Each structure stands twice: as C-alpha cells, then as structure tokens.
Amino acid sequence: FYSSGCMSCHSVGKIGGQFAVALDNVGEMKGRAYISERMNGAELYRLGTNDEYAERGTLMPPSNLTPKQIKSITDYLMSLSSIKSP
C-alpha cells in the first residue's frame, strides 16, 4: 500500500494525500470485492462518473499492480475496518 504510491492521493488516519477519498474503515463501508475491483479497473474511474472522486474532473491512474499485490493491499485495507478514527 505504502510503497505502491496509494498514499500520494489517499489518506489513512489523516496521514497521506488529500486529493482522493480517505480509506479509513473502507473495508467496513465498501467490502473486499469493491476494494479489489477499484484497483483492478482503476483506469476506468473518471471523476464525475462515480462516488469516489465526485466532480473534480480527474482520473484514478492505472495501478499496474499484480493480482498478488492487489490481494495484499485489499487485505491491508480490510484490516482497517476495525480501526476507528479519533
């Protein structure tokens, strides 16, 4: 997650980028399939056409992640569902 550059745009616990949606409790809110699907088809998600980026008019870049990396990142993000922000 960290070495793949996700934190450039996304944040966890108010640490990281502020450009894209915060990922605190994303596993609880969205679920495993949603998370994996977003990384698998990242180049398809344009702003203004989904709930992640609203109307900012930008694009989530292709992840270039392997299936193993996507699973690992998904596992990590799912573990955040038990962490509550202060």
C-alpha positions in Angstrom: 0.0 0.0 0.0 2.6 2.5 1.0 5.3 1.5 -1.5 2.8 1.4 -4.3 2.0 5.1 -4.0 -1.5 4.9 -2.8 -0.8 7.4 -0.1 0.1 10.1 -2.7 -3.7 10.7 -3.2 -5.4 8.7 -0.4 -5.1 9.0 3.3 -5.4 6.7 6.3 -5.8 8.2 9.8 -5.4 11.7 8.3 -1.9 10.8 7.1 -1.3 10.9 3.3 -2.8 12.7 0.4 -5.9 14.7 0.5 -6.7 14.5 -3.2 -8.8 11.3 -3.2 -11.1 9.7 -0.7 -9.8 8.7 2.8 -9.5 5.0 3.2 -10.3 4.8 6.9 -12.7 1.9 7.5 -13.1 1.4 3.7 -13.3 -2.4 4.3 -16.3 -2.0 6.6 -18.0 0.6 4.4 -17.4 -1.0 0.9 -16.2 -4.6 1.3 -13.4 -6.7 -0.2 -14.9 -7.1 -3.7 -15.3 -3.3 -4.1 -11.8 -2.6 -3.0 -10.2 -5.2 -5.3 -12.4 -4.1 -8.2 -11.4 -0.5 -7.8 -7.7 -1.4 -8.1 -8.2 -3.8 -10.9 -10.0 -1.3 -13.1 -8.5 1.9 -11.8 -8.1 3.5 -15.2 -11.8 3.2 -15.8 -12.8 5.5 -12.9 -13.1 9.1 -14.1 -14.1 11.8 -11.8 -17.7 12.9 -12.1 -18.8 9.4 -13.1 -18.6 7.6 -9.7 -18.8 8.2 -6.0 -15.1 8.2 -5.2 -13.9 11.5 -6.7 -17.1 13.4 -7.1 -16.8 16.3 -9.6 -13.1 17.1 -9.5 -12.7 16.0 -13.2 -9.7 13.7 -12.8 -8.8 10.1 -13.2 -7.5 7.4 -10.9 -4.4 6.2 -12.7 -4.0 2.5 -13.6 -2.5 0.7 -10.7 -0.1 -1.6 -12.6 -0.3 -3.9 -9.6 -0.1 -7.7 -9.8 -3.0 -9.8 -8.6 -0.9 -10.7 -5.6 -0.2 -7.1 -4.8 -3.9 -6.2 -5.1 -4.8 -9.0 -2.7 -2.2 -7.8 -0.2 -3.4 -4.2 -0.4 -7.0 -5.4 -0.2 -6.2 -7.5 2.9 -4.5 -4.4 4.5 -7.4 -2.1 3.7 -9.9 -4.7 5.1 -7.9 -4.7 8.3 -8.6 -1.0 8.7 -12.3 -1.7 9.3 -11.6 -2.5 12.9 -9.7 0.8 13.4 -11.8 3.7 14.4 -10.6 7.3 13.7 -10.4 9.6 16.7 
